[in-house]
Each structure stands twice: as structure tokens, then as C-alpha cells.
Amino acid sequence: MKKNNLWRIIWIVGLYGILILILYLIIKYKVKWENKDLNQYLYFYNCNNYLCTSTIKPDSYYSKIVCEDDLCPYIKDINNNILILTNNNKTWLYDYKEDQIVNDTYIDYQYLNNNYYIFTDMNNMQGIIDNTSKIIIKPEYNKITDYQGNYLVYIDENNKYQIKNIETSTNLNVAYDYAQLINNNLYLYKDNNNYYIASFDTNKSINNTEYKYVFVYDEILLTINSKKIDILDTNLKSTLLMTIPTYYEYMEEKERDSLNLYVKDDILYFNVYTEEAKYIEYRYDLKNKKILN
């Protein structure tokens, strides 16, 4: 009888022990998974003074943003610390250093210049906001291409470039094949496959020169004329010791594409063909306005 009672006690104690173990495992599992972050994140961090991203948590990072449906947003464009992010057909402005959304009201954004962004509303009309979300230009245009100071460039219903004075709400009396603002005094336009630099005062070419191509960036103009490349300042004075001879006239799009023009870290890079299959890569210092060796 005593033997049966002993086994009964052992069985009851064992059962309670198993129940306590199960309860412990349940609590541990519940705590673990309630505190586990099941979201995947995209982390923004500094790598060699550039902004990098990773889905693996780095030691230090600026901020993180959730990847919806395991699809992380990617950077469409960047200006200082503001990113244009896009994910699942959604686009928004995000300040990665402040870890906050700057604007997500509209369906699309494009970085324009300085602190301005072109936005597209639900009616597919475009306007301009600044980096504080203040509306600078109301969404009244099919496509905006440029904005500086008092002037706006947009494409009209006839696929022509129009320049509008914002202060007076009037257009210049000319529609161009292409137009780009240089500053508040000068602009570039294209007519009959030639490029011209014009003044807002006269709406005419100021040096009576036809260029085969002009590239405008900040305070410089890279021009091509008579198979020679020159780099001018905004007074249209050359910043080079001598012009650069080229193989191409750069009249055709494929030839202009071969220039491979781009700017990185205040350096303008471009290729100049000396023969059909041979070229030299040039580097131009935008700050000091000179060709680098």
C-alpha cells in the first residue's frame, strides 16, 4: 500500500513538473515572439562619407524604414539629407537624418534644383514645392522642366518649351524646341537644331553664335561649335586656356551621348573623341573653373 502511494506521489510531482515546464516554455515563447520585430527594415548609414543602405542592421545608422511586404523602398534621388523614396507605386520625400517624412501627399516627385521639387498631383498636373513642403508653383502644368528666380520652363500642349515670368504671370512671346534657364538674366534655347544663349531683356541671342550643343550646370556652360569644346562662365568668357578639338560635331543625339557628361563631387566629367573609337576623359573642377590633369 505504501509502495502504491509512493508511486502516486512521484507521478503527481512529475506531472506538476511537466506542467510547470510547459508553462515556462509557453511564457518564454510568448515573450520572445511578442518582443520580436517581424518587420524587415532598410537602414540608412554612413559609409565613407556617402549614404548607404542595408537590410542588415549596421553598428550605427541614421534611421530605418520598414519594408512593406518584404519589399524595401529604393532611393530615386537625393538632395542633401532629403531622399525621394519609392515603393509599391508610392513615392515620398523622406529626411533620413531627422527620420521623418517631408511630404507624401502627391503621387510623384522629382528633384529639380537647390531645394525645389517638382510634384505630380492626382490629376497628373505638375507644380513645385520646396524642402519644407511649401507650394511654390501650383499644379497647373502638364510638365515642368526648370525653375529659377522669376522664371519657369514648362512644355505646352504642342510639345514646345515655354518660359513664364512668375512675377508678371506672362510667357515670353516665343515657343522653343528646347529651353533651359541659366540664371535670372540668361537662358538657353534650341531652334532648327542649333542652340543659342539669349537674354531675357531682348529674347534674342546675345552673341550671335550658333552652337551644336550646350550643357548648362550651375555657373558653367560647356559649348560645342566648329568641332571645338569650350567651357564658359555666365559672362560667356572662356575658362579654358585653349578650346578642346573634337572628332564629332555633336549634332546628333548619339554623338552627344558619347560625351558621357556627369557631375560628381564638384567635378564635371566628359569624354572627347579624337577619333571614331578613341576618346580622352576630361575632368573639370567646377569650383576653381579649370581642367584637372
C-alpha positions as CSV (number, residue, x, y, z in Angstrom):
1,M,0.0,0.0,0.0
2,K,2.8,2.3,0.9
3,K,4.6,1.4,-2.3
4,N,1.5,2.4,-4.4
5,N,1.2,5.8,-2.5
6,L,4.9,6.5,-3.2
7,W,4.4,5.9,-7.0
8,R,1.3,8.0,-6.9
9,I,3.2,10.9,-5.2
10,I,6.1,10.5,-7.8
11,W,3.5,10.5,-10.6
12,I,1.7,13.6,-9.3
13,V,5.0,15.5,-8.7
14,G,6.3,14.5,-12.2
15,L,3.0,15.7,-13.8
16,Y,3.2,19.0,-12.0
17,G,6.8,19.3,-13.1
18,I,5.9,18.7,-16.7
19,L,3.0,21.2,-16.5
20,I,5.4,23.8,-14.9
21,L,8.0,23.2,-17.7
22,I,5.3,23.6,-20.4
23,L,4.0,26.8,-18.8
24,Y,7.6,28.1,-18.6
25,L,8.2,27.3,-22.3
26,I,4.8,28.9,-23.3
27,I,5.7,32.1,-21.3
28,K,9.2,32.2,-22.8
29,Y,7.9,31.7,-26.3
30,K,5.2,34.3,-25.9
31,V,7.6,36.9,-24.5
32,K,10.1,36.1,-27.2
33,W,7.7,36.5,-30.1
34,E,5.7,39.4,-28.7
35,N,9.0,41.3,-28.5
36,K,10.4,40.1,-31.8
37,D,10.3,42.6,-34.6
38,L,8.9,40.7,-37.5
39,N,9.3,43.7,-39.9
40,Q,12.3,43.9,-42.3
41,Y,13.9,47.3,-42.3
42,L,16.0,49.3,-44.7
43,Y,18.8,51.1,-42.7
44,F,20.4,54.3,-43.8
45,Y,24.0,54.7,-42.7
46,N,27.3,56.5,-43.5
47,C,29.9,54.6,-45.5
48,N,33.0,56.6,-46.4
49,N,31.0,59.9,-46.4
50,Y,28.3,58.5,-48.7
51,L,24.8,57.4,-47.8
52,C,24.5,53.7,-48.0
53,T,21.6,51.3,-47.3
54,S,21.3,47.8,-45.9
55,T,18.7,45.4,-44.7
56,I,21.2,44.1,-42.2
57,K,21.4,46.3,-39.1
58,P,24.8,48.2,-39.1
59,D,26.6,49.2,-35.9
60,S,25.4,52.8,-36.3
61,Y,22.9,54.2,-38.7
62,Y,20.9,57.4,-39.3
63,S,17.4,55.9,-39.4
64,K,15.5,52.9,-40.6
65,I,12.3,52.5,-42.6
66,V,10.0,49.5,-42.8
67,C,10.0,47.3,-45.9
68,E,6.4,46.7,-46.7
69,D,5.5,43.2,-47.9
70,D,9.3,42.4,-47.7
71,L,9.9,45.0,-50.4
72,C,12.3,47.7,-49.4
73,P,12.0,51.2,-50.8
74,Y,14.8,52.4,-53.1
75,I,16.3,55.8,-53.5
76,K,15.0,57.5,-56.6
77,D,17.0,60.7,-56.0
78,I,18.8,62.5,-53.2
79,N,19.4,66.2,-52.3
80,N,21.4,66.8,-49.1
81,N,19.6,64.8,-46.5
82,I,16.3,64.5,-48.3
83,L,15.6,61.4,-50.3
84,I,12.9,60.6,-52.9
85,L,11.9,57.1,-52.0
86,T,9.6,54.8,-54.0
87,N,8.0,51.5,-53.1
88,N,4.9,49.7,-54.4
89,N,4.0,52.5,-56.7
90,K,4.2,55.0,-53.9
91,T,6.7,57.9,-53.8
92,W,7.5,60.3,-51.0
93,L,10.1,62.7,-49.7
94,Y,12.0,61.5,-46.6
95,D,14.6,63.2,-44.4
96,Y,16.8,60.3,-43.4
97,K,18.8,62.3,-40.8
98,E,15.7,63.6,-39.0
99,D,13.9,60.3,-39.6
100,Q,10.7,61.9,-40.8
101,I,8.5,62.1,-43.9
102,V,8.8,65.5,-45.5
103,N,5.9,65.0,-47.9
104,D,3.8,62.1,-49.1
105,T,0.7,64.0,-50.4
106,Y,1.4,63.6,-54.1
107,I,1.8,60.7,-56.5
108,D,5.3,61.5,-57.7
109,Y,8.3,63.8,-57.0
110,Q,11.3,64.9,-59.0
111,Y,14.3,66.8,-57.6
112,L,14.7,70.0,-59.6
113,N,17.4,72.2,-58.2
114,N,18.5,73.8,-55.0
115,N,15.7,73.0,-52.5
116,Y,12.9,72.6,-55.1
117,Y,11.0,69.6,-56.1
118,I,8.5,69.0,-58.9
119,F,5.4,67.2,-57.7
120,T,2.6,65.5,-59.7
121,D,-0.9,65.5,-58.2
122,M,-3.7,63.1,-58.7
123,N,-4.8,64.8,-61.9
124,N,-1.3,64.3,-63.3
125,M,-0.6,68.0,-63.2
126,Q,2.7,69.3,-62.0
127,G,3.7,72.0,-59.6
128,I,6.7,72.8,-57.4
129,I,7.3,72.6,-53.6
130,D,10.4,73.5,-51.5
131,N,12.0,71.2,-48.9
132,T,9.5,72.4,-46.3
133,S,6.5,71.3,-48.4
134,K,5.6,74.9,-49.2
135,I,3.9,75.2,-52.6
136,I,6.0,77.5,-54.8
137,I,4.2,76.8,-58.1
138,K,0.6,75.5,-58.1
139,P,-0.1,72.2,-60.1
140,E,-1.3,73.8,-63.3
141,Y,1.2,72.4,-65.8
142,N,1.5,69.2,-67.8
143,K,5.2,69.0,-67.5
144,I,7.7,71.4,-65.7
145,T,11.3,71.2,-66.7
146,D,13.1,74.1,-65.0
147,Y,12.6,76.9,-62.4
148,Q,14.9,79.6,-61.2
149,G,14.3,83.0,-59.7
150,N,11.4,84.6,-61.5
151,Y,11.2,82.2,-64.4
152,L,9.5,78.8,-65.0
153,V,10.0,76.5,-68.0
154,Y,7.3,74.1,-69.0
155,I,6.2,72.0,-72.0
156,D,2.9,73.1,-73.6
157,E,0.2,71.0,-75.4
158,N,2.1,71.4,-78.6
159,N,5.2,69.8,-77.1
160,K,7.0,73.2,-77.2
161,Y,9.0,74.8,-74.4
162,Q,7.5,77.9,-72.9
163,I,9.2,80.3,-70.5
164,K,7.0,82.1,-68.0
165,N,7.7,85.1,-65.8
166,I,6.3,84.2,-62.5
167,E,6.1,87.7,-61.2
168,T,4.1,89.1,-64.1
169,S,2.4,85.7,-65.0
170,T,3.3,86.2,-68.6
171,N,5.0,84.0,-71.1
172,L,7.8,85.0,-73.5
173,N,6.4,85.5,-77.0
174,V,8.4,82.6,-78.3
175,A,7.9,78.8,-78.1
176,Y,11.1,76.8,-78.4
177,D,12.2,73.3,-79.4
178,Y,14.1,73.3,-76.1
179,A,14.7,75.8,-73.4
180,Q,16.7,75.9,-70.1
181,L,17.4,78.6,-67.6
182,I,21.0,79.7,-67.0
183,N,20.3,82.4,-64.4
184,N,17.9,85.3,-63.9
185,N,19.4,87.1,-66.9
186,L,20.2,84.4,-69.4
187,Y,18.6,81.3,-70.9
188,L,19.4,78.6,-73.4
189,Y,17.1,77.7,-76.3
190,K,17.2,75.4,-79.3
191,D,15.9,76.3,-82.7
192,N,16.4,74.4,-86.1
193,N,18.8,72.0,-84.4
194,N,21.1,74.8,-83.2
195,Y,21.5,76.1,-79.6
196,Y,21.6,79.8,-78.6
197,I,22.2,81.7,-75.5
198,A,19.7,84.5,-75.1
199,S,18.9,87.4,-72.8
200,F,15.5,88.0,-71.1
201,D,15.8,91.6,-71.9
202,T,15.7,91.1,-75.7
203,N,14.7,87.4,-76.1
204,K,17.4,87.1,-78.7
205,S,20.9,85.6,-78.9
206,I,23.4,87.8,-77.1
207,N,26.5,86.8,-79.1
208,N,25.0,85.8,-82.4
209,T,26.6,82.4,-82.1
210,E,25.1,79.1,-83.1
211,Y,26.2,76.1,-81.0
212,K,25.8,72.5,-81.9
213,Y,25.3,71.7,-78.3
214,V,25.3,73.4,-74.9
215,F,25.4,71.8,-71.5
216,V,24.4,74.0,-68.5
217,Y,25.4,73.3,-65.0
218,D,25.4,75.8,-62.2
219,E,27.8,78.6,-63.2
220,I,29.3,77.0,-66.3
221,L,28.3,76.3,-69.9
222,L,30.0,73.6,-71.9
223,T,29.6,74.6,-75.5
224,I,30.4,72.9,-78.8
225,N,31.0,74.8,-82.0
226,S,33.0,74.1,-85.1
227,K,34.3,70.8,-83.6
228,K,35.7,72.6,-80.6
229,I,34.6,72.3,-76.9
230,D,34.8,75.4,-74.7
231,I,33.7,76.0,-71.1
232,L,32.2,79.4,-70.4
233,D,31.3,81.3,-67.3
234,T,28.0,83.2,-67.1
235,N,29.6,86.2,-68.7
236,L,30.3,83.9,-71.7
237,K,34.0,84.2,-71.1
238,S,36.1,81.1,-71.7
239,T,37.6,79.5,-68.6
240,L,40.0,77.3,-70.6
241,L,43.5,78.2,-71.8
242,M,42.6,76.7,-75.1
243,T,39.5,75.1,-76.7
244,I,39.4,71.3,-77.0
245,P,39.3,69.9,-80.5
246,T,36.8,67.1,-81.1
247,Y,36.2,64.4,-83.8
248,Y,32.5,64.9,-83.7
249,E,30.4,67.9,-84.4
250,Y,27.9,66.6,-81.8
251,M,24.9,67.5,-83.9
252,E,23.3,64.0,-83.5
253,E,21.9,62.6,-80.2
254,K,24.2,59.5,-80.3
255,E,27.2,61.8,-80.6
256,R,26.1,64.0,-77.7
257,D,25.5,60.8,-75.7
258,S,29.1,59.8,-76.3
259,L,30.2,62.8,-74.2
260,N,29.1,60.9,-71.2
261,L,28.6,64.1,-69.2
262,Y,28.1,63.8,-65.4
263,V,29.0,65.7,-62.3
264,K,30.3,64.2,-59.1
265,D,31.8,65.9,-56.1
266,D,32.1,69.3,-57.9
267,I,33.9,67.7,-60.8
268,L,32.5,67.7,-64.3
269,Y,33.5,64.6,-66.3
270,F,33.2,64.3,-70.0
271,N,34.7,62.3,-72.9
272,V,36.1,63.9,-76.0
273,Y,36.5,61.8,-79.1
274,T,39.7,62.2,-81.0
275,E,38.8,59.5,-83.5
276,E,35.7,57.4,-84.0
277,A,36.8,54.8,-81.5
278,K,39.2,56.8,-79.3
279,Y,38.5,59.3,-76.7
280,I,40.0,61.2,-73.8
281,E,38.3,61.6,-70.4
282,Y,38.4,65.2,-69.1
283,R,37.8,66.3,-65.6
284,Y,36.8,69.9,-64.9
285,D,37.0,71.5,-61.5
286,L,33.7,73.4,-61.1
287,K,34.8,75.4,-58.0
288,N,38.1,76.5,-59.4
289,K,37.0,76.6,-63.0
290,K,39.9,74.7,-64.6
291,I,40.7,71.4,-66.3
292,L,42.4,68.9,-64.0
293,N,45.4,66.9,-65.1
